[in-house]
Amino acid sequence: MSEAQVLQLASGAMVTGAKIAAPIMLAAMAVGLVVSLFQSVTQIQEPTLTFVPKLVAVGLVIAFAGHWMLGQFVSYTESLFTTLPQLLAGG
């Protein structure tokens, strides 16, 4: 296995990981921003006020986008397993 093939596998894994994590991270960041604005306007400093909405938002994202995220992961894994014999053989 050459260095280029290793780098290609590593970059593919990182891109796939970023694709899978992006919806969850964006939802958590957006909810966190809205909640922090609400807290700064009302001066309510309750720790559970930040946790519960983020938990609900992440749960909704997983419920709605989970099929797509799992599809991305399975697609990358299938392509990895189909090319693995060629990579190990050095071809």
C-alpha positions as CSV (number, residue, x, y, z in Angstrom):
1,M,0.0,0.0,0.0
2,S,1.5,3.3,-1.1
3,E,1.5,6.6,0.7
4,A,-0.9,8.1,-1.8
5,Q,-3.4,5.3,-1.1
6,V,-3.1,5.7,2.7
7,L,-3.6,9.5,2.3
8,Q,-6.6,8.8,0.1
9,L,-8.2,6.5,2.7
10,A,-7.5,8.9,5.5
11,S,-9.0,11.9,3.6
12,G,-12.0,9.9,2.6
13,A,-12.6,8.9,6.3
14,M,-12.2,12.5,7.4
15,V,-14.6,13.8,4.8
16,T,-17.2,11.1,5.6
17,G,-16.8,11.8,9.3
18,A,-17.4,15.5,8.7
19,K,-20.4,14.8,6.5
20,I,-21.9,12.6,9.2
21,A,-21.2,15.0,12.1
22,A,-22.1,18.3,10.3
23,P,-25.9,18.1,10.8
24,I,-25.7,17.3,14.5
25,M,-23.0,20.0,15.1
26,L,-24.9,22.7,13.1
27,A,-28.1,22.0,15.0
28,A,-26.4,22.0,18.4
29,M,-24.6,25.3,17.5
30,A,-27.7,27.0,16.2
31,V,-29.7,26.0,19.3
32,G,-26.9,27.0,21.6
33,L,-26.7,30.5,19.9
34,V,-30.5,31.0,20.3
35,V,-30.5,29.8,23.9
36,S,-27.5,32.0,24.8
37,L,-29.2,35.0,23.2
38,F,-32.3,34.2,25.2
39,Q,-30.3,33.9,28.4
40,S,-28.4,37.2,27.8
41,V,-31.7,39.1,27.1
42,T,-33.6,37.7,30.1
43,Q,-30.6,37.3,32.4
44,I,-31.7,33.7,33.3
45,Q,-28.5,31.7,34.0
46,E,-30.0,28.2,34.3
47,P,-27.6,25.4,33.2
48,T,-30.3,23.0,32.2
49,L,-31.7,25.7,29.9
50,T,-28.8,25.1,27.6
51,F,-28.7,21.3,27.8
52,V,-32.3,20.3,27.3
53,P,-32.9,22.2,24.0
54,K,-29.7,21.0,22.5
55,L,-30.6,17.4,23.5
56,V,-34.0,17.8,21.8
57,A,-32.5,19.3,18.7
58,V,-29.8,16.6,18.3
59,G,-32.5,14.0,18.8
60,L,-34.7,15.5,16.1
61,V,-31.7,15.8,13.7
62,I,-30.9,12.1,14.3
63,A,-34.5,11.2,13.8
64,F,-34.8,13.1,10.5
65,A,-31.3,12.8,9.1
66,G,-30.2,9.5,10.7
67,H,-31.1,7.5,7.6
68,W,-29.0,9.7,5.4
69,M,-26.0,9.7,7.9
70,L,-26.2,5.9,8.1
71,G,-26.3,5.7,4.3
72,Q,-23.2,7.8,4.0
73,F,-21.4,5.7,6.5
74,V,-22.4,2.4,4.9
75,S,-21.5,3.7,1.5
76,Y,-18.0,4.6,2.6
77,T,-17.6,1.3,4.4
78,E,-18.7,-0.7,1.4
79,S,-16.3,1.2,-0.9
80,L,-13.5,0.6,1.7
81,F,-14.2,-3.2,1.9
82,T,-14.4,-3.5,-1.9
83,T,-11.0,-1.8,-2.4
84,L,-9.3,-3.5,0.6
85,P,-8.1,-6.6,-1.2
86,Q,-6.5,-4.5,-4.0
87,L,-4.9,-2.3,-1.4
88,L,-3.5,-5.2,0.6
89,A,-2.2,-6.9,-2.5
90,G,-0.3,-3.8,-3.5
91,G,-2.1,-3.3,-6.7
